[in-house]
């Protein structure tokens, strides 16, 4: 997922070396003249010249202090001044529209989804790139997305086919945590969470259960480099000449990492293709993601995917799921450590369904048990509401001029949505900054409070109005949302059932945020874990 914070922050710094006084004056005058003639009312927004001048100074001051530049605070100030939809224009870039209202988000992404479902071109989204996350609306995007949704994320495939893979990933995680528990020292859990999720996705992608841990870590390292460098290179994509000068080192690192990715993935792809050709049709083995890509025919080009395109799609599969699930898992567990009464209530629900942990049972909460745990589901939903893994979605590109809230959104404008603002809207959520899973339990509410009931809450963008959208909404909603929810419930249930989690005396849990690829904990979760059964 691209970071809007980077995309909008660094162009401000470019102004320092750009002769922007004259340019901005001309831009401001020409933009005003253009829309005055057409009489197209854009959403309100700041003067480009004043906005950039003010924030260049801010950026330089923060840079001098080696402090982070908090763009989200700036956008929140603009929301207070201009309302729930506002317009930005930076340098020579196209119009940027920010939306922070759940009702406007529903209108744009659900009711007018066809118009808002394109993507802007980015560094790694050139013609023939063929990645689901960045390809614009059309036959190729529909084919790739439908293949991913039906072949990998259907309910039967997720629950049955990958049950053993999930148990292996959980077992590896429990083993890693148990080895640290033996030392009676606080455990920094995020590294373990991330590797556990990543190893699960690697197996689902390539179908190889025998990959060595060291090999998985190599793949993880390369994927992380590509993710970080891709984000940086996208910052100056509107000005490629300058980008190639200022970020030549990052560009070279990205190219090297991409080559390393190909060298790692292509042997796995070829081995899987050979095995698929040799095995019998009724061979009882879960379908890997790469299996589903071999026979696809690109509708526009009338050909199969080549190896490099398959590498890109496999890389996208790994990166899109890893950080979102791992980050959300850390936030949920952090709140359960911070609020032990919630953790105990959740544990008691798990015990009512599967009993207390015992060395005589098989030691895991199973997928079929999750459906009987409403408080678990409420806890996961509250974690996603209170701590959405991303505070923005990937930018949408408007296909044609369209009216939204009595404003015109011009063709080719980039539109983004402030997800956290929707999740924390006090007009929708009572005490929005409080972690309170009970708000998602339907039995707790009267008719007046029915708004929060799961029967009415819609996070997928259907007929009901959106109240939160941690996975986006409409046509561009994350196709792996059900996959993420299943694995969050599965991991949280087993981690709480297996161990009692406690805060470190004198330190507690800090819920401060830091923007990375996802919004992560500024101070990663460290906690004590105590097995609930003595013999493990």
HUQUIPE-V948946 format. One line per field, one symbol per residue. ss: DSSP state (a for helix, b for strand, c for the rest). phi: phi as a letter, one per 40 degrees, with the letter a starting at -180 (. if undefined). burial: b if it has 16 or more other C-alpha atoms within 10 Angstrom, else e. A space follows every 10 residues. Layout:
ss: ???
phi: ???
burial: ???
This chain:
ss: cccaaaaaaa aaaaccccca aaaaaaaaaa aaaaaaaacc cccccccaaa aaaaaaaaaa aaaacccccc aaaaaaaaaa aaccbbbbcc cccccbbbbc caaaaaaaaa accccccbcc cccccccccc ccccccccaa aaaaaaaaaa acccaaaaaa acaaaaaaaa aaaaaaaaaa acccccbbca aaaaaaaaaa aaaaaacccc ccaaaaaaaa aaaaaaaaaa aaaaacccca aaaaaacaaa aaaaaaaaaa aaaaaaaaaa aaaaaaaacc ccccccccaa aaaaccbbcc ccbbccaaaa aaaaaaaaaa aaaaaaaaaa aaaaaaaaca aaaaaaaaaa aaaacccccc ccccccaaaa cccaaaaaaa aaaaaacccc cbcccbbccc cbbbccbbbc cccbbbbbaa aaaccccccc ccccccaaaa caaaccccca aacccccccc cccccccccc cccaaacccc aaaaaaaaaa aaaaaaaabb bbcccccccc ccbbbcccbb bccccbbbbb bccccc
phi: .cccdccccc dcccdcbbcc dcccccdccc cccdccccfb ccdcaccdcc ccdccccdcc cccccfbccc cccccccccc cbhcaabbab fccccbbbbb bccccccccb cbcccbbcbc cbdbbcdgcf bccbccdidc cccccccccc cbbcdccccc cbcccccccc dccccccccc cccgbdbccc dcdccccccc cccccbgbcb ccdccccccc cccccccccd ccccdbccbc ccdcccbccc cccccccccc cccccccccc cccccccccc ccccadccdc dcccccbccc bfaccccccc dcccccdccc cccccccccc ccccccccbc ccdccccccc cccbgccacc ccgaccdccc ccbccccccc ccccccbdcb cbccdbbcca dacafgbccc dgccbbbccc cccbcccbbc fccccaddcb ccccbcdccc dccdcbcbbb gcccccbaac bgagccddcc cccccdcccc ccdcccccbc bbccdgbgbc ccbacbcbcb cdbdcbacbb dcbcbb
burial: bbbbbbbbbb bbbebeeeeb eeebeebbee eeeeeeeeee ebbbbeebbe ebbebbeebb eeeeeeeebe bbeebbebbe eebbbbbbbb beeebbbbbb bbebbbbbbb bbbbbbbbbb bbebbeeeeb bbbbbbbeeb bbebbebbbe bbbeeeebbe bbeebbbbbb ebbbeebbee beeeebbebb ebbbbbbbbb bbbbbbbeee eeeeeeeebb ebbebbbbbb bbbbbbbbee eebbeebeeb bebbeebbee bbebbeebbe ebeeeeeeee eeeeebbbbb bebbeeebee eeeebebebb bbbbbbbbbe bbbbbbbbbb bbbbbbbbbe ebbbebbbbb eeebebbeee eeebbbbeeb eebbbbbbbb bbbbbbbbbb bbbbbbbbbe ebebeeeebb bbbbbbbbbb bbbbbeeebe ebeebbbbbb bbeeeeeeeb bbbbeebbbb beeebbbbbb bbbbbbbbbb bbbbbbbbbb bbbbbbbbbb bbbeeeeebe beeebbbbbb beebbbbbbb bbeeee
